[in-house]
Structures are given as C-alpha cells and as structure tokens.
Amino acid sequence: MSLGSSLRRAVRAATSGVPRLYAAARSAGADHRDAAALVSASASALMVAARRHPHEWRRQNAVRHFAWQALLTARYGVEMARALADAHERGSSDAVDSSVDRANNAAGQAYGAAHAAQLRRGPVGATLTHLVEVAEREWAAGRLSSPPRRDG
C-alpha cells in the first residue's frame, strides 16, 4: 500500500469511521467512556494487524476483522460487537469486501464468545497480540476469508 493510499485511509477513518463507530456504540447502549474504549480498541486492532502485515492487505484485513470482533465480543458482548461491525461496513462501497469482512467478523465473534473468560483478562494490547496469533492460525488453516485479487 502506498503512502498516499495509507494517508487516504487514515483521513477517512478519522473523519467518518471514528464518529460512525462511536455513534454505533452509543446507540447500542454504551456510555461515553465505554464508547471511547470501544473506538480505541478498534483502532488498536487496526494498528496491531497493520504492523504484522504492512504489505499484505488481504491477510491484514482478515486478521484485523477476526481479532477486532473477538476482542469486542469477549469484552462487550456479541450485540455490541455486531453493532460496531455493521457500522463499519455501512461505510464501504465494496460489496465483495464487506461480505468477506462479515465472514471474518462472524469467526471472530464465535471465538470471542467461546473464550470470553480468558480474553477479558489483561490489557487490550496483550489480548490483541494473542488474538492476532489465533487469527494467523485460522488464516493458515484457510478458515479466514479474503477478497479475490483484482490485479489479475
């Protein structure tokens, strides 16, 4: 991903993504503090996955969605996780990518629900690092999805 593309994504996230996620959290019942924490956790998931795979967008995207939704499900419940996932996808103009994201979100939500007791403990960063490792295993096993390549 080029610097220009990265900058455009960052600007889009700051001007539309963050307010949309915050509003979704509030609409789903989070108070101001929890809504801010949910947005922060969402940003942390993006950063952890981006550091892990800076030049592999398809893999980065799958890992990010899995880890993000597993964390939110474990710590805030599946309804809150779904509310933020739906808000994120409302900003997408790519139906194929959104479909893939929904599949990875569902996989993360299932993992988060099944391992909630473990994932609620410890700092968010450490938990996300663990979840990225889990997502890597899921990716290697072919259980996470990515959109088809567009460059032929």
C-alpha positions in Angstrom: 0.0 0.0 0.0 1.4 3.4 -1.0 1.9 6.3 1.4 -0.9 8.2 -0.4 -3.3 5.2 0.0 -2.4 4.9 3.6 -3.0 8.6 4.2 -6.3 8.5 2.4 -7.4 5.6 4.7 -6.3 7.4 7.8 -8.2 10.5 6.8 -11.3 8.5 6.0 -11.1 6.7 9.3 -10.7 9.9 11.3 -13.4 11.8 9.5 -16.0 9.2 9.1 -15.0 5.8 10.6 -14.4 7.0 14.2 -17.5 9.1 14.5 -19.6 6.3 13.0 -18.2 3.7 15.4 -18.6 5.9 18.4 -22.3 6.7 17.4 -22.9 2.9 16.9 -21.5 2.1 20.3 -23.7 4.8 21.9 -26.8 3.6 20.0 -26.1 0.1 21.2 -26.1 1.2 24.8 -22.5 2.1 25.6 -21.9 5.1 27.9 -19.4 7.8 26.8 -16.5 6.0 28.5 -17.2 2.6 27.0 -17.9 4.1 23.6 -14.5 5.8 23.6 -12.9 2.5 24.8 -14.6 0.6 22.0 -13.3 3.1 19.4 -9.8 2.9 21.0 -9.9 -1.0 20.9 -11.0 -0.8 17.3 -8.0 1.4 16.4 -5.7 -0.8 18.3 -6.8 -3.8 16.3 -6.1 -2.0 13.1 -2.6 -1.0 14.3 -1.6 -4.4 15.5 -2.7 -6.1 12.3 -1.1 -3.4 10.1 2.2 -3.8 11.9 2.1 -7.5 11.4 1.3 -7.4 7.7 2.2 -4.0 6.3 2.4 -5.2 2.7 -0.3 -7.9 2.7 -3.5 -6.1 2.8 -5.8 -9.1 2.2 -4.2 -11.0 5.1 -4.1 -7.9 7.3 -7.8 -7.3 6.7 -8.8 -10.8 7.6 -6.6 -10.9 10.7 -7.8 -7.4 11.8 -11.5 -8.2 11.5 -11.1 -11.5 13.4 -9.1 -10.1 16.2 -11.2 -6.9 16.5 -14.5 -8.8 16.7 -13.2 -11.5 19.1 -12.0 -8.7 21.4 -15.2 -6.7 21.3 -17.4 -9.8 21.7 -15.4 -11.1 24.7 -15.3 -7.7 26.5 -18.5 -6.0 25.5 -20.8 -8.8 24.2 -21.8 -10.0 20.7 -24.5 -7.4 20.2 -22.1 -4.5 20.8 -19.5 -6.2 18.5 -22.1 -6.6 15.8 -23.3 -3.0 16.1 -19.7 -1.8 15.5 -19.1 -4.3 12.7 -22.3 -3.2 11.0 -21.4 0.5 11.4 -18.0 -0.2 9.9 -19.5 -2.0 6.8 -22.1 0.8 6.3 -19.1 3.0 5.2 -18.0 0.5 2.5 -18.7 0.8 -1.2 -17.2 -2.6 -2.0 -19.9 -5.3 -1.6 -17.4 -8.2 -2.1 -15.0 -6.8 0.6 -18.0 -6.3 3.0 -19.1 -9.9 2.5 -15.6 -11.2 3.3 -15.4 -8.9 6.3 -18.7 -10.2 7.6 -17.5 -13.8 7.4 -14.3 -12.9 9.3 -16.3 -10.9 11.8 -18.5 -13.9 12.5 -15.5 -16.1 13.0 -14.0 -13.6 15.5 -17.3 -13.2 17.3 -17.6 -17.0 17.7 -14.0 -17.2 19.0 -14.6 -14.3 21.4 -17.8 -15.8 22.8 -16.1 -19.2 23.3 -13.1 -17.7 25.0 -14.6 -14.7 26.7 -13.3 -15.5 30.2 -9.7 -15.7 29.0 -10.0 -12.7 26.7 -11.4 -10.3 29.3 -8.3 -10.5 31.4 -5.2 -8.4 30.9 -4.5 -5.3 28.8 -6.1 -4.8 25.4 -2.7 -4.7 23.6 -1.7 -8.1 25.0 -5.1 -9.6 24.3 -4.9 -8.3 20.7 -1.4 -9.7 20.2 -2.8 -13.1 21.4 -5.8 -12.8 19.1 -3.6 -11.9 16.1 -1.7 -15.2 16.7 -5.0 -17.1 16.8 -6.1 -15.3 13.6 -2.8 -16.3 11.9 -3.5 -19.9 12.7 -7.1 -19.5 11.3 -5.7 -17.9 8.2 -3.1 -20.6 7.7 -5.8 -23.2 8.1 -8.0 -21.5 5.4 -10.7 -20.6 7.9 -10.5 -16.8 7.3 -11.5 -15.2 4.0 -10.1 -12.5 1.8 -11.5 -10.8 -1.3 -10.2 -12.1 -4.7 -7.2 -10.3 -6.2 -8.2 -7.5 -8.6 -4.9 -7.3 -10.4 -5.4 -10.4 -12.4 
